[in-house]
Amino acid sequence: MALPIEVAALVLLAALLHAAWNALLKAGQDRLVVLTIANGSRVLIALLIAPFIALPQADSWPFLLASVILHTGYYFFLVHAYRVGDISHVYPIARGLSPILVAILAAVFASEMPPPWGMLGLALACAGITSLAFDRGPPWRGDRRPLAYAAATAVFIASYTLADGMGVRRAGDAHAYIVWLMLLEGLPIMCYTALARRGRLAAAIAGNWRTGCSSGVLQFGAYALVIWAMSLGAMASVSALRETSVIFAALIGAIVLKERVGALRISAAILVALGIVLMRVADL
């Protein structure tokens, strides 16, 4: 399926929103609580919308429930990755590896094979994104936990992306799938945090609620846009285009967090841009 210009623009907006909520999570005082408040915010949004839409069709529910489980694993490894590593290393690895995995899984399970130019563009984009992880030297030197957690996060990202891409096409209404996913996938992490922070949960929420609520709104918008786009375009192309969030993360780091942006990051941005152009040409 071709990826229309207006859909591509919305996916780029989703990429910006995704980078922003990850920056808020990394900066949070208690990342688990920030993530839990964010999920709680999205659950409330979904509860307000759910009465006005139909249920997803029955064929989509196995994929939706699988996505809930996969999102729980994703959140677990993401929180641990940010606990032991910098966002400039963790984020590029986690987001950069996932499009390659999505393309492989989509080809195997959904018979969705990108054309040769699309494969080349996908490879260039992923290479550019992943290379950002080397901005401060090889990530495997020293403490390897950030690399391990980021790689595990990428596996869960690819898995839930495939589940959602297949599920939303069976849902009958993309909006229904989005709302019910947001309603259900936040519940496991909320229950876990209530147990992990029992006795001091109220104080933790009081110190993180602004960051958590802001993160939740951004997260809701980012993934809702991506799921909707996957109902209109190829999963691998949507996933790769979304990974330009790494570029936005670099800009946020440079402008807002005053991080160093060197030649490697600029080169990686050029690679990503070239990859996106090739994917767009392949869709024509």
C-alpha positions, 0 to 999 in steps of 0.5 A, a space after each residue: 500500500 502506498 503511503 499518502 503525503 498527508 499520512 506521512 506528515 501525520 506519522 512525522 508528527 507522531 514521531 515528534 510527539 514520541 520523542 517528546 514523551 520519551 524525553 519527559 520519561 527520561 527526565 522524570 524523578 521516578 520513571 516508573 511512576 511517570 510512566 504509570 501516570 502517563 498510562 493512567 492519563 491515556 486510560 482516562 482519555 480512552 474511557 471518555 471516548 469508548 462509550 461513543 464508538 463500537 467495539 472492535 470486530 472479534 477477529 481483531 481481539 487476539 491481536 489486541 490482547 497480544 499487543 497489551 502483553 507486548 506493551 507491558 514487556 516494552 514498558 518494563 525494558 524501557 524503564 530499565 534501559 533509561 535507568 542505566 543508560 543515556 537517552 542518546 544511546 538507548 533511544 536510537 538502538 531501541 527505535 532503530 532496530 525495530 523497523 528492520 525487525 518489523 520488515 522481517 516479521 511483516 514479510 513472514 507473517 503478513 506476506 508484506 514484502 517491500 519492493 527493492 528500493 523500499 528495502 534499500 531505503 529501509 536499510 539506509 534509514 535504519 542504519 542512520 538511526 542506529 548509528 546515532 547510538 555510536 555518537 559517544 563511542 561503541 555502546 557495548 564498551 563498559 556497561 552492556 546493560 543499556 545495550 541489552 535493555 535497548 535491544 530487548 525493547 526493540 524486540 517488543 516494539 517490533 512485535 507489538 507493531 506487527 500485532 497492531 498492524 494486523 489487528 487494526 486491519 481486522 477491527 472494522 474501525 481503526 478508532 475503536 482499536 486505538 481506544 480499546 488498546 489504550 484502555 487495556 494496555 495501561 492496566 498491567 503497569 498501573 497494577 504493578 506500580 501500585 504494588 511496587 510503590 505501596 506505602 509511598 505511591 501517593 507521595 510519588 504521584 504528587 511529585 510526578 503528576 505534571 510530567 506524567 500527565 503531559 507524557 500521557 497526552 503526548 503518548 496517546 497522540 503519538 501511537 494513535 496516529 501511527 496505528 491509524 496510519 498502519 490501516 492506510 499504508 505498509 507497516 514497514 514504511 510506517 514503522 520506519 518513518 516513525 523512527 525519525 523520532 530519533 532525529 527529533 530526540 537529537 534536536 530536543 537534546 541539543 536545543 532543550 537539554 543542551 546536549 552535544 550534537 556532532 558530525 555523526 548525528 548530522 550524517 545519520 540525519 542525512 542517511 535517515 532523510 535519504 532512506 525516507 525519500 527512497 521509501 516514498 519513491 518505492 511507494 509511488 
